[in-house]
């Protein structure tokens, strides 16, 4: 049985995926290997912490980008 990943590990994977540019939740899911629903839930947390910001939002698609605070957290390797 695989070990369960911690929230901080999942959030680091999401921020790492955003380092290469703006992405949708589906793109983040594919790039990070995390299911869509989990990415969506963690994105909400990362927006609240100021690590991610929405670029475009419509009923059909949401596009996100990493912020300077998110890059700093990624360099430190510690995302609460």
WOKA-V154133 format. One record per pair of residues at least 12 apart in sequence whose C-alpha atoms are under 10 Angstrom apart, sorted by the first residue. I is the first residue (numbers start at 1). J is the second residue. If there is no record, write none. Layout:
i | j
I | J
I | J
This chain:
i | j
7 | 38
7 | 42
7 | 79
7 | 80
8 | 42
8 | 77
8 | 78
8 | 79
8 | 80
9 | 77
9 | 78
9 | 79
9 | 80
10 | 32
10 | 33
10 | 34
10 | 38
10 | 39
10 | 42
10 | 79
11 | 32
11 | 38
11 | 39
11 | 42
11 | 43
11 | 45
11 | 46
11 | 51
11 | 74
11 | 78
11 | 79
11 | 80
12 | 32
12 | 70
12 | 73
12 | 74
12 | 75
12 | 77
12 | 78
12 | 79
12 | 80
13 | 28
13 | 29
13 | 31
13 | 32
13 | 33
13 | 34
13 | 39
13 | 74
14 | 28
14 | 29
14 | 31
14 | 32
14 | 33
14 | 34
14 | 39
14 | 42
14 | 43
14 | 46
14 | 52
14 | 66
14 | 74
15 | 28
15 | 32
15 | 43
15 | 46
15 | 51
15 | 52
15 | 65
15 | 66
15 | 67
15 | 70
15 | 71
15 | 73
15 | 74
15 | 79
16 | 28
16 | 31
16 | 32
16 | 66
16 | 70
16 | 71
16 | 74
16 | 75
17 | 29
17 | 30
17 | 31
17 | 32
17 | 33
17 | 65
17 | 66
18 | 31
18 | 32
18 | 52
18 | 64
18 | 65
18 | 66
18 | 67
18 | 70
18 | 71
19 | 65
19 | 66
19 | 67
19 | 70
19 | 71
19 | 74
20 | 65
20 | 66
21 | 64
21 | 65
21 | 66
22 | 53
22 | 54
22 | 55
22 | 56
22 | 63
22 | 64
22 | 65
22 | 66
23 | 54
23 | 55
23 | 62
23 | 63
23 | 64
23 | 65
23 | 66
24 | 40
24 | 54
24 | 55
24 | 56
24 | 57
24 | 61
24 | 62
24 | 63
24 | 64
24 | 65
25 | 37
25 | 38
25 | 39
25 | 40
25 | 43
25 | 61
25 | 62
25 | 63
25 | 64
26 | 39
26 | 40
26 | 61
26 | 62
26 | 63
27 | 63
28 | 40
28 | 43
28 | 63
28 | 64
43 | 64
45 | 80
46 | 66
46 | 67
46 | 70
46 | 79
46 | 80
47 | 64
47 | 65
47 | 66
47 | 67
47 | 70
49 | 69
49 | 70
49 | 79
49 | 80
50 | 66
50 | 67
50 | 68
50 | 69
50 | 70
51 | 65
51 | 66
51 | 67
51 | 68
51 | 69
51 | 70
51 | 71
51 | 72
51 | 73
51 | 74
51 | 79
52 | 64
52 | 65
52 | 66
52 | 67
52 | 68
52 | 69
52 | 70
52 | 71
53 | 65
53 | 66
53 | 67
53 | 70
54 | 66
54 | 67
